[in-house]
């Protein structure tokens, strides 16, 4: 029983580490996309809408926290 419990704990730790890595990758991708858009003079409304949808999808999936979503949304909108 102890060995089974340890294996479950290891599996949970691995799953959590993988989820955290995915989260960090998603945040970094969103930051890079936001920086790329900030460099353009006047992003088209369609592009902003598309990026907002991507951020919303990441937030909905749990890849972005409420705070990260709000910060990236404000940055995207230039607020």
C-alpha positions as CSV (number, residue, x, y, z in Angstrom):
1,X,0.0,0.0,0.0
2,X,2.8,2.4,0.8
3,X,4.5,1.9,-2.5
4,X,1.2,2.4,-4.4
5,X,0.7,5.7,-2.4
6,X,4.2,6.8,-3.3
7,X,3.7,6.1,-7.0
8,X,0.4,8.0,-6.9
9,X,2.2,10.9,-5.3
10,X,4.9,10.8,-7.9
11,X,2.4,10.7,-10.7
12,X,0.5,13.7,-9.2
13,X,3.8,15.6,-8.8
14,X,4.7,14.9,-12.5
15,X,1.3,15.9,-13.7
16,X,1.5,19.1,-11.6
17,X,5.0,19.9,-13.0
18,X,3.7,19.3,-16.5
19,X,0.7,21.6,-16.0
20,X,3.0,24.3,-14.6
21,X,5.3,24.0,-17.5
22,X,2.4,24.4,-19.9
23,X,1.1,27.4,-18.0
24,X,4.5,29.0,-18.1
25,X,4.8,28.4,-21.9
26,X,1.3,29.8,-22.4
27,X,2.1,32.9,-20.4
28,X,5.4,33.4,-22.3
29,X,3.7,33.0,-25.6
30,X,1.0,35.6,-24.6
31,X,3.7,38.0,-23.5
32,X,5.6,37.6,-26.7
33,X,2.5,38.2,-28.8
34,X,1.6,41.2,-26.7
35,X,5.1,42.6,-27.1
36,X,5.0,42.0,-30.9
37,X,1.7,43.9,-31.1
38,X,3.0,46.7,-29.0
39,X,5.7,47.3,-31.6
40,X,3.3,47.8,-34.4
41,X,2.0,51.3,-34.9
42,X,-1.7,50.7,-34.9
43,X,-2.9,47.0,-34.7
44,X,-6.0,46.3,-36.6
45,X,-9.2,45.9,-34.6
46,X,-9.5,42.3,-36.0
47,X,-6.1,41.5,-34.7
48,X,-6.8,42.8,-31.2
49,X,-10.1,40.9,-31.1
50,X,-8.3,37.8,-32.2
51,X,-5.7,38.2,-29.5
52,X,-8.3,38.9,-26.9
53,X,-10.0,35.7,-27.8
54,X,-6.7,33.8,-27.5
55,X,-6.2,35.3,-24.0
56,X,-9.7,34.5,-23.0
57,X,-9.3,30.9,-24.2
58,X,-6.0,30.6,-22.2
59,X,-7.8,32.0,-19.2
60,X,-10.8,29.7,-19.5
61,X,-8.5,26.7,-19.9
62,X,-6.7,27.6,-16.6
63,X,-3.4,28.5,-18.3
64,X,-3.7,32.1,-17.2
65,X,-4.7,33.3,-13.7
66,X,-7.2,36.1,-13.3
67,X,-4.4,38.5,-12.6
68,X,-2.3,37.4,-15.6
69,X,-5.3,37.6,-17.9
70,X,-6.2,41.1,-16.6
71,X,-2.7,42.4,-17.0
72,X,-2.2,41.0,-20.5
73,X,-5.6,42.3,-21.6
74,X,-4.8,45.8,-20.4
75,X,-1.5,45.6,-22.1
76,X,-3.1,44.5,-25.4
77,X,-5.7,47.3,-25.2
78,X,-3.0,49.8,-24.3
79,X,-4.5,50.7,-20.9
